[in-house]
Amino acid sequence: MIGYDGHAGFQGPIWATKDLGLLEKNGLIGDLILIPGSARGMAALISGSVPFIQGSAIAPLAAFLRGGDVAVIAAALNKFPFSVVVRKELKSPADLIGKKFGILNFGGSNDLAVSLALKEWNIPRSAVTILVSGGVAERLAALTSGVIDATVLSPPETVAAAHAGLRILANLSDLNASFPQTLIMVRRSFMTSKRDTVKRFVRAYSEGIYVFKTQREKAIKVYADRLKQKDLNVLDETYSYYGPKFSFPPRIDRGGLNNALDVVRQTSDLKGDANLTQFVDESVIDELEREEFYKKVADRRGTK
């Protein structure tokens, strides 16, 4: 069983890994299970209910720093998958000063993305009123009705927002700051006892990422099935946003981990140094690179 945490476009690689038969190709039989909420996902992983889980960095980092048996082994997306969406009369970041900015919750990737964007725009966080405003549908409704002035959304919701007359002020994936949004986590004990299984999974996942980056039609078909979306324009825009941003090989951005660590420290009682070398285990990716697996995938796919 492989857990994942939502239905946004950045779930593409794990969907492709399953739907394109790449698990079976690598000798694994697996099913995906939706586990909404990062706390639930970590509980499922650490308890052994699922051996692999895809999610963002904050919850597993917090679990690791509390002594949890968790390690990150791959990363498909090391950038924020959000855009700042605002009422149409707001035309520049400076127009956000004094306005209401709706986010999903404090201490999550929404919150961090907003904080780092404001920092790059030289806008003090205190100059903006940041409010917990619910999920995507609730925030989009609040923005449309004028209850809030800005929020962060991901494709395909950004397409719906643009069609509703709202303005896409900025793509946060263009920020200098990085963030590990889409990671694969395992228990370190599982990594030790089932290393061959982990290696087979990383092979499958890596090829899923490469297909997603390079084979638009296959990726869009995966999106159409998983997002239950028939509008080809929405699917095309969603792919155009995410496709180029996925990482191949799927290595973890250390700067992004440090950004996530800052959030964990601000929102919990966890202090002191963190040995991230114990949290990140890229030994399987290193092994696959020595075997020229990534080169072979690119060469094989490039000739088709």
Backbone torsions as a table, in degrees:
resi	resn	phi	psi	omega
1	MET	NA	137.9	-178.7
2	ILE	-124.9	117.7	-179.4
3	GLY	-87.1	147.6	171.4
4	TYR	-144.9	165.7	-161.9
5	ASP	-117.4	14.0	178.6
6	GLY	173.8	-171.3	-175.2
7	HIS	-120.6	24.8	178.6
8	ALA	-82.8	167.1	-176.4
9	GLY	-62.9	-22.1	-178.6
10	PHE	-75.5	-2.1	173.0
11	GLN	-81.0	-2.9	-173.0
12	GLY	-47.8	-48.5	-176.4
13	PRO	-60.1	-40.0	-178.9
14	ILE	-72.3	-34.6	174.9
15	TRP	-62.9	-44.4	-179.8
16	ALA	-64.3	-39.5	179.8
17	THR	-57.1	-40.8	178.4
18	LYS	-79.1	-52.0	-168.2
19	ASP	-72.6	-23.9	179.7
20	LEU	-94.4	9.5	174.9
21	GLY	74.3	21.4	-175.3
22	LEU	-77.5	-25.2	173.6
23	LEU	-64.4	-50.5	179.9
24	GLU	-62.0	-38.1	178.5
25	LYS	-57.9	-31.4	-178.3
26	ASN	-102.2	20.7	172.6
27	GLY	77.9	22.9	179.9
28	LEU	-118.1	147.2	170.7
29	ILE	-113.7	117.9	-174.9
30	GLY	-146.7	154.6	175.1
31	ASP	-128.9	149.7	176.5
32	LEU	-91.2	143.5	176.3
33	ILE	-133.4	127.6	179.1
34	LEU	-77.8	123.1	177.3
35	ILE	-124.8	89.8	-177.0
36	PRO	-69.1	137.4	178.7
37	GLY	95.1	124.1	-175.3
38	SER	-65.8	-34.5	179.8
39	ALA	-63.6	-41.8	177.7
40	ARG	-64.5	-39.9	179.7
41	GLY	-61.9	-44.0	178.7
42	MET	-66.2	-38.4	178.1
43	ALA	-62.6	-42.1	179.3
44	ALA	-64.9	-39.2	-179.8
45	LEU	-68.0	-52.7	-173.9
46	ILE	-66.3	-30.9	178.0
47	SER	-75.6	-13.4	-178.1
48	GLY	89.4	6.0	179.2
49	SER	-65.6	-34.5	173.7
50	VAL	-130.6	139.5	179.5
51	PRO	-84.2	-24.7	179.7
52	PHE	-128.3	144.9	173.5
53	ILE	-145.5	140.4	176.2
54	GLN	-105.2	131.0	179.3
55	GLY	-172.2	-174.7	179.7
56	SER	-90.2	179.5	-164.3
57	ALA	-83.1	-25.5	-166.2
58	ILE	-65.9	-50.3	-177.7
59	ALA	-62.9	-46.7	179.1
60	PRO	-65.8	-34.0	176.3
61	LEU	-62.0	-46.0	179.4
62	ALA	-61.4	-41.9	179.0
63	ALA	-64.1	-43.2	179.5
64	PHE	-61.2	-44.9	-177.7
65	LEU	-68.0	-18.6	175.0
66	ARG	-93.9	9.9	177.2
67	GLY	94.9	8.5	-179.7
68	GLY	-68.1	147.8	-179.6
69	ASP	-83.6	82.0	-176.8
70	VAL	-144.6	140.8	176.3
71	ALA	-142.5	146.1	176.4
72	VAL	-98.3	132.9	-173.2
73	ILE	-117.4	-13.0	-179.2
74	ALA	-161.7	160.4	178.4
75	ALA	-143.7	122.2	178.5
76	ALA	-87.6	-29.7	-175.3
77	LEU	-139.2	119.6	-178.7
78	ASN	-111.1	20.4	179.0
79	LYS	-128.9	154.8	175.4
80	PHE	-63.3	130.2	-178.4
81	PRO	-92.5	29.2	-172.2
82	PHE	-115.6	157.0	167.5
83	SER	-122.5	146.6	172.8
84	VAL	-82.8	119.4	-179.3
85	VAL	-112.4	132.1	-173.3
86	VAL	-134.1	167.0	171.9
87	ARG	-63.0	149.1	-167.9
88	LYS	-63.1	-22.7	-179.1
89	GLU	-77.8	-11.7	176.3
90	LEU	-87.6	120.8	-169.7
91	LYS	-115.7	-11.0	-179.4
92	SER	-148.4	160.8	178.4
93	PRO	-54.9	-34.5	-179.6
94	ALA	-61.5	-25.9	179.3
95	ASP	-69.8	-9.7	178.7
96	LEU	-76.5	-18.3	-178.0
97	ILE	-60.2	127.9	-179.2
98	GLY	82.1	1.9	-176.7
99	LYS	-100.0	169.3	-179.4
100	LYS	-97.8	125.6	-175.8
101	PHE	-116.5	113.7	-178.4
102	GLY	-89.4	134.7	177.2
103	ILE	-131.2	170.6	-179.6
104	LEU	-70.0	-50.9	177.7
105	ASN	-163.5	163.0	176.6
106	PHE	-78.2	142.7	175.9
107	GLY	86.9	1.6	178.9
108	GLY	-103.5	-170.8	-177.1
109	SER	-69.2	-30.5	172.8
110	ASN	-55.6	-52.6	-176.2
111	ASP	-61.3	-46.0	-179.8
112	LEU	-63.7	-42.0	179.9
113	ALA	-60.1	-44.0	179.2
114	VAL	-63.5	-44.9	-178.8
115	SER	-60.6	-44.8	-178.4
116	LEU	-71.4	-33.6	176.1
117	ALA	-65.1	-46.4	178.4
118	LEU	-60.0	-39.0	178.8
119	LYS	-62.7	-44.5	179.0
120	GLU	-66.0	-28.1	179.7
121	TRP	-90.0	5.0	-179.8
122	ASN	58.1	38.2	176.7
123	ILE	-111.9	120.2	177.4
124	PRO	-60.8	140.9	178.4
125	ARG	-58.0	-34.3	-178.8
126	SER	-67.9	-13.3	-179.9
127	ALA	-81.3	-7.4	-179.1
128	VAL	-123.8	139.0	175.3
129	THR	-89.0	111.7	-178.0
130	ILE	-99.6	125.3	-173.4
131	LEU	-124.2	140.5	169.0
132	VAL	-74.7	119.9	-168.9
133	SER	-128.0	16.8	174.9
134	GLY	92.4	-170.5	-179.1
135	GLY	-74.6	-172.3	-175.3
136	VAL	-58.5	-49.6	-176.7
137	ALA	-62.4	-40.9	-179.5
138	GLU	-67.2	-41.7	-179.6
139	ARG	-68.8	-38.4	178.2
140	LEU	-64.7	-40.2	177.6
141	ALA	-66.0	-41.6	179.7
142	ALA	-64.6	-37.4	179.2
143	LEU	-69.4	-43.1	179.9
144	THR	-63.0	-36.7	-177.6
145	SER	-87.0	-6.4	178.5
146	GLY	88.1	6.9	177.4
147	VAL	-67.1	-37.5	171.6
148	ILE	-122.3	163.9	-177.3
149	ASP	-103.4	-19.6	-175.7
150	ALA	-156.9	155.9	172.7
151	THR	-156.7	179.1	173.5
152	VAL	-115.4	132.8	-179.7
153	LEU	-134.3	160.4	176.3
154	SER	-117.0	154.2	170.4
155	PRO	-60.0	142.6	8.8
156	PRO	-87.6	0.0	-178.0
157	GLU	-63.6	-30.2	178.1
158	THR	-64.2	-30.6	178.3
159	VAL	-67.5	-44.0	177.7
160	ALA	-62.6	-38.0	179.3
161	ALA	-64.4	-43.6	179.2
162	ALA	-63.5	-39.7	178.8
163	HIS	-66.0	-26.0	179.2
164	ALA	-84.0	2.8	177.4
165	GLY	91.2	8.5	177.9
166	LEU	-84.8	162.7	-175.3
167	ARG	-106.0	133.8	171.0
168	ILE	-85.9	104.1	-174.3
169	LEU	-77.6	-38.2	-177.7
170	ALA	-162.9	146.6	170.5
171	ASN	-93.4	117.4	-175.1
172	LEU	-73.2	-11.9	173.0
173	SER	-67.5	-15.4	178.2
174	ASP	-87.3	-2.7	177.1
175	LEU	-62.7	151.7	172.0
176	ASN	-63.9	-34.4	-178.0
177	ALA	-71.7	143.0	177.1
178	SER	-110.6	165.8	178.4
179	PHE	-157.1	129.8	-179.7
180	PRO	-77.3	91.1	-175.1
181	GLN	-82.0	-35.4	-173.9
182	THR	-127.0	95.4	-178.1
183	LEU	-113.8	158.0	168.6
184	ILE	-110.0	125.3	179.5
185	MET	-116.2	147.8	173.0
186	VAL	-137.4	167.7	166.9
187	ARG	-77.7	137.8	179.2
188	ARG	-61.3	-33.7	177.7
189	SER	-64.0	-36.0	176.6
190	PHE	-68.2	-39.7	178.3
191	MET	-58.8	-39.8	-178.4
192	THR	-71.2	-44.5	-173.6
193	SER	-85.5	-23.7	-175.9
194	LYS	-128.1	45.0	-173.7
195	ARG	-59.7	-37.9	-179.6
196	ASP	-63.6	-38.8	176.4
197	THR	-63.7	-43.1	178.5
198	VAL	-62.0	-42.6	-179.9
199	LYS	-63.6	-42.4	178.0
200	ARG	-61.6	-41.4	179.5
201	PHE	-64.2	-45.4	-179.1
202	VAL	-63.2	-36.3	174.9
203	ARG	-60.3	-48.2	-178.9
204	ALA	-63.4	-46.2	-178.3
205	TYR	-63.4	-41.7	179.8
206	SER	-63.0	-42.2	179.1
207	GLU	-68.2	-35.1	174.7
208	GLY	-59.3	-42.0	177.1
209	ILE	-62.8	-44.9	-176.7
210	TYR	-65.0	-41.4	176.6
211	VAL	-60.6	-43.3	-178.9
212	PHE	-62.3	-39.4	-177.8
213	LYS	-71.7	-31.3	-166.9
214	THR	-115.7	-13.5	-177.5
215	GLN	-123.5	87.0	-172.2
216	ARG	-56.2	-45.6	-176.3
217	GLU	-62.3	-43.4	178.7
218	LYS	-65.1	-41.5	-179.4
219	ALA	-64.3	-42.9	-179.8
220	ILE	-65.4	-36.1	176.4
221	LYS	-62.4	-42.2	176.9
222	VAL	-61.0	-46.4	178.8
223	TYR	-60.3	-45.3	-178.2
224	ALA	-58.1	-43.6	-178.6
225	ASP	-69.6	-45.1	-173.3
226	ARG	-79.3	-35.0	-179.4
227	LEU	-88.8	-4.3	-177.4
228	LYS	53.6	46.1	-174.4
229	GLN	-117.8	129.6	-179.2
230	LYS	-106.6	-15.8	-177.4
231	ASP	-74.1	111.4	-176.3
232	LEU	-64.4	-31.0	178.3
233	ASN	-66.0	-42.0	177.6
234	VAL	-63.6	-44.9	179.6
235	LEU	-63.2	-41.3	-178.5
236	ASP	-65.9	-43.0	179.5
237	GLU	-67.6	-37.2	177.6
238	THR	-63.2	-44.8	178.8
239	TYR	-64.7	-43.1	-178.2
240	SER	-60.3	-32.4	179.7
241	TYR	-73.6	-46.9	-171.6
242	TYR	-90.4	-39.9	-170.4
243	GLY	-46.9	-53.1	-176.9
244	PRO	-69.7	-15.6	-172.0
245	LYS	-88.1	-14.7	-178.9
246	PHE	-70.0	146.1	-173.2
247	SER	-95.4	128.3	175.5
248	PHE	-139.3	117.8	-5.3
249	PRO	-60.4	158.6	-172.4
250	PRO	-84.2	64.8	-179.5
251	ARG	-85.3	158.8	-175.4
252	ILE	-96.2	132.2	178.2
253	ASP	-79.3	116.0	-176.4
254	ARG	-67.9	-34.8	177.0
255	GLY	-62.1	-39.2	177.0
256	GLY	-64.8	-37.6	177.0
257	LEU	-62.9	-38.2	178.1
258	ASN	-65.7	-36.2	175.2
259	ASN	-62.6	-43.2	178.0
260	ALA	-64.3	-39.2	179.4
261	LEU	-61.9	-38.1	177.3
262	ASP	-59.6	-41.1	179.2
263	VAL	-64.9	-43.8	-179.6
264	VAL	-59.1	-42.8	-179.1
265	ARG	-68.2	-33.7	-178.5
266	GLN	-74.8	-25.1	-172.6
267	THR	-111.4	11.4	179.1
268	SER	-147.0	179.2	178.6
269	ASP	-91.9	13.2	-178.4
270	LEU	-80.8	122.9	-177.6
271	LYS	-127.5	176.8	174.1
272	GLY	83.5	-175.1	-176.4
273	ASP	-76.2	150.8	176.5
274	ALA	-123.5	127.8	179.8
275	ASN	-88.1	87.5	-175.9
276	LEU	-68.8	-15.3	177.4
277	THR	-68.2	-21.7	175.2
278	GLN	-84.9	-19.7	-179.2
279	PHE	-86.3	-36.2	-178.7
280	VAL	-99.2	127.7	177.1
281	ASP	-129.4	98.4	179.8
282	GLU	-101.0	20.6	-175.4
283	SER	-63.8	-33.1	177.7
284	VAL	-69.0	-43.0	176.5
285	ILE	-61.6	-42.1	177.3
286	ASP	-58.0	-44.4	-179.6
287	GLU	-63.7	-42.8	179.4
288	LEU	-65.8	-34.6	177.0
289	GLU	-68.0	-40.3	177.3
290	ARG	-61.5	-33.0	178.7
291	GLU	-82.8	1.1	-179.6
292	GLU	62.1	28.2	179.7
293	PHE	-59.5	-46.3	-175.6
294	TYR	-66.8	-37.0	176.4
295	LYS	-65.2	-41.7	-179.7
296	LYS	-65.7	-39.4	177.6
297	VAL	-61.6	-46.8	-179.2
298	ALA	-64.5	-41.7	-179.3
299	ASP	-67.0	-43.6	-178.1
300	ARG	-65.9	-45.6	-179.8
301	ARG	-68.6	-32.3	-178.1
302	GLY	-70.3	-19.8	-178.3
303	THR	-91.6	-5.2	-177.5
304	LYS	-87.8	NA	NA
